[in-house]
Amino acid sequence: MAALLDQREAPGGRTIQMPWDARELIFSVREAFPSKWTQTGLVFGKVKGDEPLVIESENAEGGVIFSDGMQHDALEFNAPLRAEIGLAAVAGRIGWPEKKGR
């Protein structure tokens, strides 16, 4: 059976298709407006293999980090904290019991 594709919208309205079993993460920075004031340079990309995404906070206060738009699960992320985000060693699987008669 071919792997199902998940579609994600990238910045600029582009659509990215990737198999559900892809060993990579796609990330985007919320409210990242590249400018000389924010010094934001990387706002979208992929994390693959054993190369984690490393983020260092420069916020004196009010910084947070969260996943999948779940802001209520946010972690405080102020200077000098550093986060490394990578792929898990073990992949989880979502499944449903098979129905009889199929």
Backbone bond lengths (Angstrom), bond angles and torsions (degrees), N, CA, C in turn:
res aa  C-N    CA-C-N  psi(-1)  N-CA   C-N-CA  omega(-1)  CA-C   N-CA-C  phi
1 M - - - 1.447 - - 1.533 108.71 -
2 A 1.286 117.25 132.56 1.461 121.52 178.54 1.521 110.19 -70.27
3 A 1.316 114.38 144.96 1.470 119.12 178.55 1.520 109.69 -67.57
4 L 1.312 116.24 139.31 1.458 120.76 176.79 1.515 109.67 -70.50
5 L 1.303 115.99 152.89 1.453 120.19 178.70 1.511 110.11 -104.19
6 D 1.310 115.75 141.00 1.450 123.36 173.77 1.516 106.32 -105.65
7 Q 1.316 117.36 138.93 1.454 120.64 178.46 1.508 109.49 -111.52
8 R 1.314 116.26 129.24 1.457 122.75 178.08 1.513 108.24 -124.07
9 E 1.317 115.59 143.09 1.457 119.22 178.28 1.520 109.15 -91.59
10 A 1.309 115.38 126.80 1.456 122.50 179.75 1.527 108.95 -94.64
11 P 1.334 116.53 164.31 1.460 119.11 176.11 1.526 110.81 -53.91
12 G 1.282 116.70 144.50 1.459 121.51 -178.72 1.513 112.93 83.73
13 G 1.342 117.02 8.53 1.455 120.55 176.37 1.519 114.79 81.99
14 R 1.330 118.66 4.37 1.467 120.68 178.38 1.525 109.09 -72.53
15 T 1.310 116.75 149.59 1.461 121.41 176.75 1.516 109.00 -109.14
16 I 1.319 115.75 135.08 1.458 121.94 178.87 1.518 107.36 -110.86
17 Q 1.333 117.16 130.33 1.454 121.02 175.33 1.523 107.81 -111.12
18 M 1.321 114.93 135.30 1.457 119.24 177.41 1.517 109.04 -148.75
19 P 1.338 117.27 148.48 1.460 119.59 178.93 1.524 110.69 -66.94
20 W 1.324 116.01 149.87 1.467 120.87 179.78 1.517 111.62 -59.53
21 D 1.322 117.43 -30.60 1.459 119.91 -177.84 1.526 112.95 -93.44
22 A 1.309 117.83 17.12 1.466 121.58 178.77 1.527 110.24 -62.38
23 R 1.307 116.40 137.89 1.469 121.54 178.90 1.527 109.03 -95.49
24 E 1.325 115.17 61.50 1.460 121.36 177.39 1.527 109.11 -155.84
25 L 1.307 115.22 157.60 1.467 122.08 176.56 1.516 108.17 -116.92
26 I 1.304 116.25 142.99 1.464 121.09 173.48 1.520 106.58 -106.89
27 F 1.327 116.62 135.04 1.457 119.41 179.37 1.516 110.64 -129.10
28 S 1.313 115.25 152.42 1.466 121.64 171.26 1.523 107.20 -141.94
29 V 1.308 115.26 150.69 1.450 121.54 -178.45 1.516 108.04 -96.30
30 R 1.319 115.93 124.75 1.460 120.36 -179.31 1.522 109.54 -76.02
31 E 1.298 114.91 134.90 1.462 122.48 178.22 1.525 111.98 54.29
32 A 1.298 114.79 40.26 1.472 118.99 176.74 1.519 108.51 -94.81
33 F 1.297 116.03 111.69 1.451 121.36 -179.97 1.518 107.90 -114.20
34 P 1.346 116.87 96.14 1.454 119.08 -178.38 1.528 111.60 -54.88
35 S 1.312 115.96 126.03 1.466 121.65 176.96 1.523 108.14 -160.16
36 K 1.319 116.50 172.10 1.469 118.62 178.45 1.524 110.92 -69.66
37 W 1.331 117.18 -19.38 1.473 120.33 -179.90 1.519 111.78 -82.40
38 T 1.328 117.69 -43.84 1.467 119.52 -178.48 1.519 112.04 -80.31
39 Q 1.299 117.48 -25.08 1.463 124.09 -176.32 1.522 111.34 57.79
40 T 1.328 116.72 27.52 1.461 121.80 177.33 1.515 108.39 -79.58
41 G 1.306 116.53 124.49 1.449 120.39 179.86 1.513 113.03 -118.01
42 L 1.320 117.10 -31.76 1.452 122.30 -177.35 1.522 108.00 -114.25
43 V 1.334 117.60 111.35 1.463 120.19 -176.54 1.526 113.14 -119.52
44 F 1.332 117.62 -5.55 1.461 121.00 -178.52 1.522 108.30 -159.53
45 G 1.340 116.90 142.42 1.458 118.93 177.41 1.503 113.09 175.96
46 K 1.333 115.60 -168.65 1.466 122.95 -179.32 1.520 109.51 -124.01
47 V 1.323 114.90 147.05 1.456 122.40 171.52 1.524 105.05 -111.72
48 K 1.331 116.81 123.31 1.465 121.12 -177.77 1.518 110.90 -128.15
49 G 1.323 114.87 154.72 1.455 121.56 171.91 1.513 114.41 49.20
50 D 1.323 115.40 -132.08 1.460 120.14 -176.29 1.530 112.33 -102.57
51 E 1.325 117.34 26.82 1.467 122.13 178.25 1.537 109.16 -109.42
52 P 1.337 118.03 93.60 1.470 119.69 -177.58 1.523 112.52 -71.25
53 L 1.306 115.23 156.81 1.459 122.22 170.52 1.522 106.03 -84.25
54 V 1.315 117.81 124.80 1.459 122.21 -178.93 1.525 108.29 -110.96
55 I 1.338 115.82 125.16 1.463 121.95 -178.43 1.516 108.38 -122.69
56 E 1.312 117.06 131.76 1.464 121.77 176.12 1.516 108.70 -118.38
57 S 1.318 116.40 127.96 1.458 120.80 -179.24 1.521 110.64 -80.84
58 E 1.319 115.11 138.13 1.464 121.78 173.56 1.531 110.47 -115.55
59 N 1.352 115.96 6.93 1.473 120.55 179.50 1.516 110.54 -74.71
60 A 1.303 116.08 131.61 1.462 119.94 174.48 1.526 110.35 -70.67
61 E 1.332 116.33 -36.57 1.470 121.51 177.99 1.515 109.15 -159.88
62 G 1.328 116.22 161.54 1.466 121.71 175.26 1.516 115.23 81.78
63 G 1.343 118.13 3.88 1.459 120.24 179.30 1.517 111.60 -80.68
64 V 1.328 116.38 141.51 1.468 121.46 176.67 1.523 108.88 -138.96
65 I 1.314 114.65 159.48 1.456 121.76 174.45 1.521 106.78 -136.76
66 F 1.347 116.81 134.51 1.465 120.58 -179.99 1.516 109.78 -152.02
67 S 1.319 115.80 168.82 1.450 122.22 -174.71 1.517 111.50 -121.20
68 D 1.310 115.85 149.64 1.469 123.12 172.64 1.518 114.71 53.38
69 G 1.314 117.46 30.58 1.458 120.15 178.18 1.511 113.92 72.77
70 M 1.309 117.26 8.87 1.468 121.74 -177.71 1.527 109.18 -88.52
71 Q 1.313 115.88 72.99 1.449 121.12 -174.31 1.533 112.61 -62.57
72 H 1.337 117.89 -27.18 1.467 119.63 179.33 1.534 111.68 -69.44
73 D 1.338 117.80 -12.79 1.469 122.07 176.11 1.529 111.72 -98.70
74 A 1.316 117.17 15.43 1.464 121.38 -174.19 1.522 112.45 -63.47
75 L 1.311 114.95 148.49 1.455 122.96 173.41 1.521 108.02 -108.45
76 E 1.318 116.45 141.89 1.459 120.07 176.12 1.526 107.94 -62.26
77 F 1.331 116.55 134.81 1.466 120.74 -175.15 1.524 109.52 -141.09
78 N 1.313 115.97 79.00 1.460 122.58 179.96 1.523 109.98 -113.95
79 A 1.337 116.88 162.62 1.463 122.12 178.57 1.519 109.28 -58.86
80 P 1.281 117.83 141.02 1.466 131.10 6.04 1.531 112.98 -101.57
81 L 1.331 118.78 32.60 1.468 121.02 -176.49 1.521 112.00 -65.78
82 R 1.330 114.11 151.91 1.464 122.34 179.54 1.522 107.83 -135.39
83 A 1.321 117.49 137.33 1.467 122.32 178.12 1.523 108.99 -120.15
84 E 1.316 116.18 138.73 1.460 122.08 172.89 1.517 107.01 -117.18
85 I 1.327 116.54 121.95 1.456 122.46 -176.40 1.519 108.24 -116.90
86 G 1.330 115.61 122.44 1.457 119.37 -177.82 1.514 111.26 -147.76
87 L 1.312 114.34 -176.07 1.454 121.03 -179.60 1.526 110.41 -80.57
88 A 1.309 116.55 143.15 1.464 121.80 177.20 1.527 109.27 -72.39
89 A 1.314 116.37 151.15 1.461 121.33 178.57 1.531 110.78 -68.18
90 V 1.332 116.76 -30.64 1.461 121.93 -178.33 1.523 108.69 -118.72
91 A 1.328 116.90 133.09 1.461 121.41 179.34 1.523 110.12 -92.64
92 G 1.312 116.55 137.63 1.457 121.55 174.48 1.514 110.50 -86.85
93 R 1.278 116.01 160.95 1.474 120.54 177.88 1.516 108.86 -133.31
94 I 1.310 115.51 140.05 1.456 121.48 175.18 1.518 106.88 -103.37
95 G 1.307 116.47 131.24 1.454 118.93 -178.53 1.512 111.75 -146.97
96 W 1.309 115.79 161.65 1.448 123.03 177.15 1.510 107.69 -123.95
97 P 1.334 117.24 146.52 1.464 118.79 176.98 1.516 110.15 -62.80
98 E 1.319 115.79 143.35 1.449 119.71 -179.78 1.518 109.81 -74.97
99 K 1.325 116.20 138.11 1.460 120.44 179.05 1.510 110.10 -81.80
100 K 1.344 115.55 141.74 1.474 119.85 178.02 1.511 109.90 -65.78
101 G 1.321 115.24 147.00 1.448 119.89 177.99 1.521 113.20 89.13
102 R 1.312 117.74 5.93 1.480 119.97 177.94 1.495 110.96 -113.39
